[in-house]
Amino acid sequence: MNTDVENLFKEKVIYYPAGLFVIFFTEMWERFSFYGMKILLVLFLTAPFLSNNPGWEWSRENALALIGTYSSLLYLTPIVGGYIADKITGYKWAVIIGCFIMMLGHAAMVFETTWSLYLGLALLVIGTGFFKPNMTSMISEMYKGKESKKDGAYTIYYMGVNAGAFFGMMLCGYLAENIGWSYGFGLAGIFMLGGLVQFWLAKDLFGHIGEKPSKVYEVELPQNINEESPKEHDTASVKDKLNPFTTLDKILIVLSALGGLLYLFNDPLSKIGNLNLLPFSLGSLDGSNATVLIALVLFLFLIISRMSRYNPVVRDKIIAVSIFGIFTVFFFGAFEQSLGSMTLFARDYTARALSGNSALIFKVIDTILTIVPLAIITWVLYLLFKKTYSKIPYSNIVLGATFVFLWFVVFYKINNEFSKETTEVGASWFGILNSFFIITLAPLFSKWWESKYNPSVAMKYGIGLILLGLGFGILVFGTMAIPQGAKTASVSMIFLILAYLFHTMGELCISPVGLSYLSKLVPGRMIGFMFGIWYLAIAIGNKAAGSMGGMIDKVTEQYSLSTFFLIFTLVPMGIGVISMILNPILKKLMHGVR
């Protein structure tokens, strides 16, 4: 294993191992497909049926109920996918299986029928379960013994995530809004296929990294030079260090999972199909809310009881991970409004029609935003090609072909827009801002994390949550003139653009470094499973985002749109301050991990 790691670090592209950029591009195409489809979902479901590009004309509440459940399930299945990879398939095969299933899901979405929509969403949920935790686990395995460099590696990886999201939302959204929804869904599937084939042909570059697991477990890696070097042990020598699941643990897992899943499915079913799976009440709570609260209590009891059985150092570190997990729920509950209520805000409340010089200036800026990032990433592809062509030639050929097709779609978009005298900025276009800002700002944040001014993880969380709240504060200011109950308005685009800028800076303080710190704090034998638990926190945040975003009409009618965004201003900023206050305690719980 160590030999494979050393070999990967011999061939470097821009100071990072070439294998990291194979993962970068695989993740890029998967995120292209994922976000390209997801940005369309809320627009397609809520678009008027009688229009030039007819949708299904669902209410905002119903659409966001389905999207919230779908988004939540996307982060729950990685718990199972991480476990299967740890125990059976290994990380590489889990990634390949996940890519294939997701490709089928995107293909189903093309047909725009009820059965194909739900089938496509189901396949995407299952495929993501295999794919998502195991890409990050491969990076963790690549950087064994090089923990101090993980922050930078995860930030570069996160650039791949957002490069794919950027081009996926831009191009799938453009084709869907200007030609037809099926074209957007279809384009997502094409690039998912490209990502699958490219990774399959490059898998040998990683050697035994990510292969099927053996019956060898590792103790935690040392975090400073005064600790002893890590040692490998067989199962017999570390048996007393493990924390096997008891019968009660398994019962609690089943009950809490069942309660959570019943709530996730019942929410959209009861709203969209008038099918209530939980037709009872408990005091003032309806069956759905009562079930999810009981499930949450059972799950918290499970986590607390298991933590008490670890040795003190491991227990403290898992407590720290759990606290950061709670902060993560609050972060994503607000941040994920970007593909829900903020997308609806872009469509219904933002002035998007441009003409004359304004239209020309936008077209030029949009062209620069498209061409420059694509040129930079193409240059990275060229560097990777030079370093690895002799080892993985066919993977490079497939990757090159997908980029040729990507450039073709980009030139089609640019040529089509410049042939028009006026333009209307697509509602999906605003979704690219988050990804664009990450692509441009990630290197700066990566350098910050590697400098002597690198803040502690609690301070990073605090800064990130406060920046997120400030972004929503800008929307509060921009919507103050919108009257109570208004369904449409013409707010300047600048407010939404600035909101995405602040949200992006907040995200860079939390999302990539959260994964990095998790990999440092958790023992190696638990890494896949704990990545799944981390995604559970994000899943809860995503469902909360859908539920709260679905209240946009009710809050606007009763109060105002400014009040709706004010909620997302105050709550994250308050949690951010709490994170900063807890900084000394969290440092002690982390036992020197930096």
Secondary structure, DSSP 8 states (H G I E B T S, - for coil): -HHHHHHHHHSEETTEEHHHHHHHHHHHHHHHHHHHHHHHHHHHHHS-SSSSS------HHHHHHHHHHHHHHHHHHHHHHHHHIIIII-HHHHHHHHHHHHHHHHHHHTT-SHHHHHHHHHHHHHHHHHHHHHHHHHHHHHTTT-GGGHHHHHHHHHHHHHHHHHHIIIIIHHHHHHT-HHHHHHHHHHHHHHHHHHHHHHGGGGTTTT----SEEE----SSTTS----EEETTTTGGG-----HHHHHHHHHHHHHHHHHHHHHHHHHHS---S---EETTEEHHHHHHHHHHHHHHHHHHHHHTTS-HHHHHHHHHHHHHHHHHHHHHHHHGGGGTHHHHHHHHSB--EE-HHHHHHHHHHHHHHHHHHHHHHHHHHHHHHHHHTTTSHHHHHHHHHHHHHHHHHHHHHHHHHHT-SSEE--GGGGGHHHHHHHHHHHHHHHHHHHSTT---HHHHHHHHHHHHHHHHHHHHHHTTTS-TT-S---B-HHHHHHHHHHHHHHHHHHHHHHHHHHHHHS-GGGHHHHHHHHHHHHHHHHHHHHHHHTTHHHHHHHS-HHHHHHHHHHHHHHHHHHHHHTHHHHHHHHTT--
